[in-house]
């Protein structure tokens, strides 16, 4: 009996479904449910968009620096480490050995003259810069030029070193000492008999020193001048013997 009741209910349900399908009621119900679902989905999407816009426009919740200064600063901060890295990455290439300037090496006696000459040159340049008297400055410039040539002669002709050594041991240091005294007296700003008289004496001494330096330089070329004169005489003799000199009548020969 129970099975028969359940079968009857099933038949009734099928009959009702057929009636609903034929009457179009089910299709209307499904369409209504589908439409309500679309409306609900659209509502939630619009609500989410409005909420997101409100959050983006609130500076308290989204503190984004949109100013040009902020953008530039952030850009600079982003580029700075890269620039430093590139700078550190660049290797420092040393100059080739043949391009590196080396001081020439001389024999010990000549090197001592060169070193002392450089020291004296620096002191004279300092005095030239500090002493305001134009006449004295001109004399100091002459002393610098002549003394530099005397030092250069030691390099070109080491046999002159003994003479130049005496010049460096006394004459040049004494001249520098007197010029320093002249500079100190001139910086006092006071004209007195002692100061003015001493400064005048030093100025006159400078004329004597310039002449003496030039005479010393000329004497250093005595040996070279003798060698040159000897070479000239030998050359003239050979040219006359071979008939190559003016006024000679001999023919070509063998040297």
C-alpha positions as a Markdown table, in Angstrom:
| # | Residue | x | y | z |
|---|---|---|---|---|
| 1 | Unk | 0.0 | 0.0 | 0.0 |
| 2 | Unk | 2.8 | 2.5 | 0.8 |
| 3 | Unk | 4.5 | 1.9 | -2.6 |
| 4 | Unk | 1.2 | 2.5 | -4.4 |
| 5 | Unk | 0.8 | 5.9 | -2.5 |
| 6 | Unk | 4.3 | 7.0 | -3.5 |
| 7 | Unk | 3.7 | 6.1 | -7.1 |
| 8 | Unk | 0.5 | 8.1 | -7.2 |
| 9 | Unk | 2.3 | 11.2 | -5.9 |
| 10 | Unk | 5.0 | 10.8 | -8.6 |
| 11 | Unk | 2.4 | 10.6 | -11.3 |
| 12 | Unk | 0.6 | 13.7 | -9.9 |
| 13 | Unk | 4.0 | 15.6 | -9.9 |
| 14 | Unk | 4.7 | 14.7 | -13.5 |
| 15 | Unk | 1.2 | 15.8 | -14.5 |
| 16 | Unk | 1.7 | 19.1 | -12.7 |
| 17 | Unk | 5.1 | 19.7 | -14.4 |
| 18 | Unk | 3.6 | 19.0 | -17.8 |
| 19 | Unk | 0.8 | 21.4 | -17.1 |
| 20 | Unk | 3.3 | 24.2 | -16.0 |
| 21 | Unk | 5.5 | 23.7 | -19.0 |
| 22 | Unk | 2.6 | 23.8 | -21.4 |
| 23 | Unk | 1.2 | 26.9 | -19.7 |
| 24 | Unk | 4.6 | 28.8 | -19.8 |
| 25 | Unk | 4.5 | 29.5 | -16.1 |
| 26 | Unk | 7.9 | 27.9 | -15.4 |
| 27 | Unk | 9.6 | 29.8 | -18.1 |
| 28 | Unk | 8.3 | 33.0 | -16.7 |
| 29 | Unk | 9.5 | 32.1 | -13.2 |
| 30 | Unk | 13.0 | 31.2 | -14.5 |
| 31 | Unk | 13.2 | 34.5 | -16.4 |
| 32 | Unk | 12.1 | 36.5 | -13.3 |
| 33 | Unk | 14.8 | 34.8 | -11.1 |
| 34 | Unk | 17.5 | 35.4 | -13.8 |
| 35 | Unk | 16.5 | 39.1 | -14.0 |
| 36 | Unk | 16.6 | 39.5 | -10.3 |
| 37 | Unk | 20.1 | 37.9 | -10.2 |
| 38 | Unk | 21.4 | 40.4 | -12.8 |
| 39 | Unk | 20.0 | 43.4 | -10.9 |
| 40 | Unk | 21.6 | 42.2 | -7.7 |
| 41 | Unk | 25.0 | 41.7 | -9.4 |
| 42 | Unk | 24.9 | 45.1 | -11.0 |
| 43 | Unk | 24.0 | 46.7 | -7.6 |
| 44 | Unk | 27.0 | 45.1 | -5.9 |
| 45 | Unk | 29.4 | 46.0 | -8.7 |
| 46 | Unk | 28.3 | 49.7 | -8.6 |
| 47 | Unk | 28.6 | 49.8 | -4.8 |
| 48 | Unk | 32.1 | 48.4 | -4.9 |
| 49 | Unk | 33.2 | 51.0 | -7.6 |
| 50 | Unk | 31.8 | 53.9 | -5.5 |
| 51 | Unk | 33.5 | 52.6 | -2.4 |
| 52 | Unk | 36.9 | 52.3 | -4.2 |
| 53 | Unk | 36.6 | 55.9 | -5.6 |
| 54 | Unk | 35.9 | 57.3 | -2.2 |
| 55 | Unk | 38.9 | 55.5 | -0.7 |
| 56 | Unk | 41.2 | 56.8 | -3.5 |
| 57 | Unk | 40.0 | 60.3 | -3.0 |
| 58 | Unk | 40.6 | 60.3 | 0.8 |
| 59 | Unk | 44.2 | 61.7 | 1.4 |
| 60 | Unk | 44.1 | 60.5 | 5.0 |
| 61 | Unk | 43.8 | 56.8 | 3.9 |
| 62 | Unk | 45.9 | 57.0 | 0.8 |
| 63 | Unk | 48.7 | 59.6 | 1.4 |
| 64 | Unk | 50.2 | 59.7 | -2.1 |
| 65 | Unk | 52.6 | 62.5 | -3.0 |
| 66 | Unk | 51.5 | 63.6 | -6.5 |
| 67 | Unk | 53.5 | 66.9 | -6.5 |
| 68 | Unk | 56.3 | 67.4 | -9.0 |
| 69 | Unk | 58.7 | 67.8 | -6.2 |
| 70 | Unk | 57.9 | 64.5 | -4.7 |
| 71 | Unk | 58.2 | 62.7 | -8.1 |
| 72 | Unk | 61.5 | 64.3 | -8.8 |
| 73 | Unk | 62.8 | 63.5 | -5.3 |
| 74 | Unk | 61.8 | 59.9 | -5.6 |
| 75 | Unk | 63.3 | 59.7 | -9.1 |
| 76 | Unk | 66.6 | 61.2 | -7.9 |
| 77 | Unk | 66.7 | 58.8 | -4.9 |
| 78 | Unk | 66.0 | 55.9 | -7.3 |
| 79 | Unk | 68.8 | 57.0 | -9.7 |
| 80 | Unk | 71.4 | 58.0 | -7.1 |
| 81 | Unk | 72.5 | 54.4 | -6.0 |
| 82 | Unk | 72.8 | 53.4 | -9.7 |
| 83 | Unk | 75.0 | 56.4 | -10.5 |
| 84 | Unk | 77.2 | 55.8 | -7.5 |
| 85 | Unk | 77.5 | 52.1 | -8.5 |
| 86 | Unk | 78.5 | 53.1 | -12.0 |
| 87 | Unk | 81.0 | 55.5 | -10.7 |
| 88 | Unk | 82.5 | 52.9 | -8.4 |
| 89 | Unk | 82.5 | 50.4 | -11.1 |
| 90 | Unk | 84.7 | 52.4 | -13.5 |
| 91 | Unk | 88.2 | 51.2 | -13.1 |
| 92 | Unk | 91.0 | 53.8 | -12.6 |
| 93 | Unk | 93.4 | 53.1 | -15.4 |
| 94 | Unk | 97.0 | 54.0 | -14.6 |
| 95 | Unk | 99.1 | 55.8 | -17.2 |
| 96 | Unk | 101.5 | 53.6 | -19.1 |
| 97 | Unk | 105.0 | 53.4 | -17.7 |
| 98 | Unk | 106.5 | 55.2 | -20.8 |
| 99 | Unk | 104.0 | 58.1 | -20.2 |
| 100 | Unk | 104.9 | 58.6 | -16.5 |
| 101 | Unk | 107.2 | 61.6 | -16.1 |
| 102 | Unk | 110.4 | 60.6 | -14.3 |
| 103 | Unk | 113.0 | 62.8 | -12.8 |
| 104 | Unk | 116.3 | 62.4 | -14.6 |
| 105 | Unk | 119.1 | 60.8 | -12.6 |
| 106 | Unk | 122.5 | 62.4 | -12.3 |
| 107 | Unk | 125.8 | 61.6 | -10.6 |
| 108 | Unk | 125.7 | 62.3 | -6.8 |
| 109 | Unk | 127.7 | 65.5 | -7.1 |
| 110 | Unk | 125.6 | 66.9 | -10.0 |
| 111 | Unk | 122.4 | 65.8 | -8.2 |
| 112 | Unk | 123.4 | 67.8 | -5.1 |
| 113 | Unk | 123.9 | 70.9 | -7.2 |
| 114 | Unk | 120.5 | 70.4 | -8.9 |
| 115 | Unk | 118.7 | 70.0 | -5.6 |
| 116 | Unk | 120.3 | 73.0 | -4.0 |
| 117 | Unk | 119.6 | 75.1 | -7.1 |
| 118 | Unk | 115.9 | 74.2 | -6.9 |
| 119 | Unk | 115.7 | 75.2 | -3.3 |
| 120 | Unk | 117.4 | 78.5 | -4.0 |
| 121 | Unk | 115.1 | 79.1 | -7.0 |
| 122 | Unk | 112.0 | 78.7 | -4.8 |
| 123 | Unk | 113.3 | 81.1 | -2.2 |
| 124 | Unk | 114.1 | 83.7 | -4.9 |
| 125 | Unk | 110.6 | 83.3 | -6.4 |
| 126 | Unk | 109.1 | 83.9 | -3.0 |
| 127 | Unk | 111.1 | 87.1 | -2.4 |
| 128 | Unk | 110.2 | 88.3 | -5.9 |
| 129 | Unk | 106.5 | 87.9 | -5.0 |
| 130 | Unk | 106.7 | 89.6 | -1.6 |
| 131 | Unk | 109.0 | 92.5 | -2.3 |
| 132 | Unk | 107.0 | 95.4 | -3.8 |
| 133 | Unk | 109.9 | 97.5 | -5.1 |
| 134 | Unk | 109.8 | 97.2 | -8.9 |
| 135 | Unk | 113.5 | 97.9 | -9.3 |
| 136 | Unk | 114.5 | 95.2 | -6.8 |
| 137 | Unk | 112.0 | 92.8 | -8.4 |
| 138 | Unk | 113.7 | 93.3 | -11.7 |
| 139 | Unk | 117.1 | 92.5 | -10.2 |
| 140 | Unk | 115.8 | 89.4 | -8.5 |
| 141 | Unk | 114.4 | 88.2 | -11.8 |
| 142 | Unk | 117.9 | 88.6 | -13.3 |
| 143 | Unk | 119.4 | 86.7 | -10.4 |
| 144 | Unk | 116.9 | 83.8 | -11.0 |
| 145 | Unk | 117.6 | 83.6 | -14.7 |
| 146 | Unk | 121.4 | 83.6 | -14.4 |
| 147 | Unk | 121.5 | 81.2 | -11.4 |
| 148 | Unk | 119.2 | 78.7 | -13.2 |
| 149 | Unk | 121.7 | 78.8 | -16.2 |
| 150 | Unk | 124.6 | 78.2 | -13.8 |
| 151 | Unk | 122.8 | 75.1 | -12.4 |
| 152 | Unk | 122.0 | 73.9 | -15.9 |
| 153 | Unk | 125.7 | 74.1 | -16.8 |
| 154 | Unk | 126.5 | 71.6 | -14.0 |
| 155 | Unk | 124.3 | 69.1 | -15.8 |
| 156 | Unk | 125.8 | 69.8 | -19.2 |
| 157 | Unk | 129.4 | 69.9 | -18.0 |
| 158 | Unk | 130.0 | 68.1 | -14.7 |
| 159 | Unk | 133.6 | 69.3 | -14.7 |
| 160 | Unk | 132.3 | 72.7 | -13.7 |
| 161 | Unk | 130.7 | 71.3 | -10.5 |
| 162 | Unk | 133.6 | 72.5 | -8.2 |
| 163 | Unk | 133.2 | 76.1 | -9.4 |
| 164 | Unk | 129.4 | 76.0 | -9.1 |
| 165 | Unk | 129.6 | 74.4 | -5.7 |
| 166 | Unk | 131.4 | 77.4 | -4.3 |
| 167 | Unk | 128.7 | 79.6 | -5.9 |
| 168 | Unk | 126.0 | 77.6 | -4.1 |
| 169 | Unk | 127.9 | 77.4 | -0.8 |
| 170 | Unk | 128.4 | 81.1 | -0.3 |
| 171 | Unk | 127.4 | 83.6 | -3.0 |
| 172 | Unk | 123.9 | 82.5 | -3.7 |
| 173 | Unk | 122.9 | 81.8 | 0.0 |
| 174 | Unk | 124.4 | 85.2 | 1.1 |
| 175 | Unk | 122.4 | 87.0 | -1.6 |
| 176 | Unk | 119.2 | 85.3 | -0.4 |
| 177 | Unk | 120.0 | 86.2 | 3.2 |
| 178 | Unk | 120.4 | 89.9 | 2.3 |
| 179 | Unk | 117.2 | 89.9 | 0.3 |
| 180 | Unk | 115.3 | 88.4 | 3.3 |
| 181 | Unk | 116.7 | 91.2 | 5.5 |
| 182 | Unk | 115.6 | 93.7 | 2.9 |
| 183 | Unk | 112.1 | 92.2 | 2.8 |
| 184 | Unk | 111.8 | 92.3 | 6.6 |
| 185 | Unk | 112.9 | 95.9 | 6.9 |
| 186 | Unk | 110.6 | 97.0 | 4.1 |
| 187 | Unk | 107.7 | 95.4 | 5.8 |
| 188 | Unk | 108.2 | 97.5 | 9.0 |
| 189 | Unk | 106.6 | 100.5 | 7.3 |
| 190 | Unk | 109.0 | 102.9 | 9.1 |
| 191 | Unk | 111.6 | 105.1 | 7.5 |
| 192 | Unk | 114.7 | 105.5 | 9.6 |
| 193 | Unk | 118.3 | 106.2 | 9.1 |
| 194 | Unk | 119.3 | 102.6 | 9.8 |
| 195 | Unk | 116.5 | 100.9 | 7.8 |
| 196 | Unk | 116.7 | 103.2 | 4.8 |
| 197 | Unk | 120.5 | 103.1 | 4.7 |
| 198 | Unk | 120.7 | 99.3 | 5.0 |
| 199 | Unk | 118.0 | 98.8 | 2.3 |
| 200 | Unk | 119.9 | 101.2 | 0.0 |
| 201 | Unk | 123.1 | 99.2 | 0.5 |
| 202 | Unk | 121.4 | 96.0 | -0.3 |
| 203 | Unk | 119.9 | 97.5 | -3.5 |
| 204 | Unk | 123.4 | 98.5 | -4.6 |
| 205 | Unk | 124.8 | 95.1 | -3.7 |
| 206 | Unk | 122.2 | 93.5 | -6.0 |
| 207 | Unk | 123.7 | 95.3 | -9.0 |
| 208 | Unk | 127.1 | 93.9 | -8.1 |
| 209 | Unk | 125.7 | 90.4 | -7.6 |
| 210 | Unk | 124.0 | 90.3 | -11.0 |
| 211 | Unk | 127.3 | 91.3 | -12.7 |
| 212 | Unk | 129.2 | 88.7 | -10.7 |
| 213 | Unk | 126.7 | 85.9 | -11.6 |
| 214 | Unk | 126.9 | 86.8 | -15.3 |
| 215 | Unk | 130.7 | 86.8 | -15.1 |
| 216 | Unk | 130.7 | 83.4 | -13.4 |
| 217 | Unk | 128.4 | 82.0 | -16.0 |
| 218 | Unk | 130.7 | 83.2 | -18.8 |
| 219 | Unk | 133.7 | 81.7 | -17.1 |
| 220 | Unk | 132.0 | 78.3 | -17.0 |
| 221 | Unk | 132.0 | 78.3 | -20.8 |
| 222 | Unk | 135.8 | 78.8 | -21.0 |
| 223 | Unk | 136.5 | 75.1 | -21.4 |
| 224 | Unk | 133.7 | 74.7 | -24.0 |
| 225 | Unk | 134.9 | 77.8 | -25.8 |
| 226 | Unk | 138.5 | 76.4 | -25.9 |
| 227 | Unk | 137.2 | 73.0 | -27.2 |
| 228 | Unk | 135.1 | 74.8 | -29.9 |
| 229 | Unk | 138.1 | 77.0 | -30.9 |
| 230 | Unk | 140.3 | 73.9 | -31.2 |
| 231 | Unk | 137.7 | 72.1 | -33.4 |
| 232 | Unk | 137.5 | 75.2 | -35.6 |
| 233 | Unk | 141.2 | 75.3 | -36.2 |
| 234 | Unk | 141.4 | 71.6 | -37.0 |
| 235 | Unk | 138.5 | 71.9 | -39.4 |
| 236 | Unk | 140.1 | 74.9 | -41.2 |
| 237 | Unk | 143.4 | 73.0 | -41.5 |
| 238 | Unk | 141.7 | 69.9 | -43.0 |
| 239 | Unk | 139.7 | 72.0 | -45.4 |
| 240 | Unk | 142.8 | 73.8 | -46.7 |
| 241 | Unk | 144.7 | 70.6 | -47.0 |
| 242 | Unk | 142.0 | 69.0 | -49.1 |
| 243 | Unk | 141.5 | 72.1 | -51.3 |
| 244 | Unk | 138.0 | 72.8 | -50.0 |
| 245 | Unk | 138.7 | 76.1 | -48.3 |
| 246 | Unk | 138.6 | 79.4 | -50.1 |
| 247 | Unk | 142.0 | 80.3 | -51.7 |
| 248 | Unk | 143.4 | 76.7 | -51.5 |
| 249 | Unk | 144.7 | 75.0 | -54.6 |
| 250 | Unk | 145.3 | 71.4 | -53.5 |
| 251 | Unk | 143.1 | 68.6 | -54.8 |
| 252 | Unk | 141.0 | 66.1 | -53.0 |
| 253 | Unk | 142.8 | 63.7 | -50.8 |
| 254 | Unk | 142.1 | 61.2 | -48.1 |
| 255 | Unk | 141.5 | 62.1 | -44.6 |
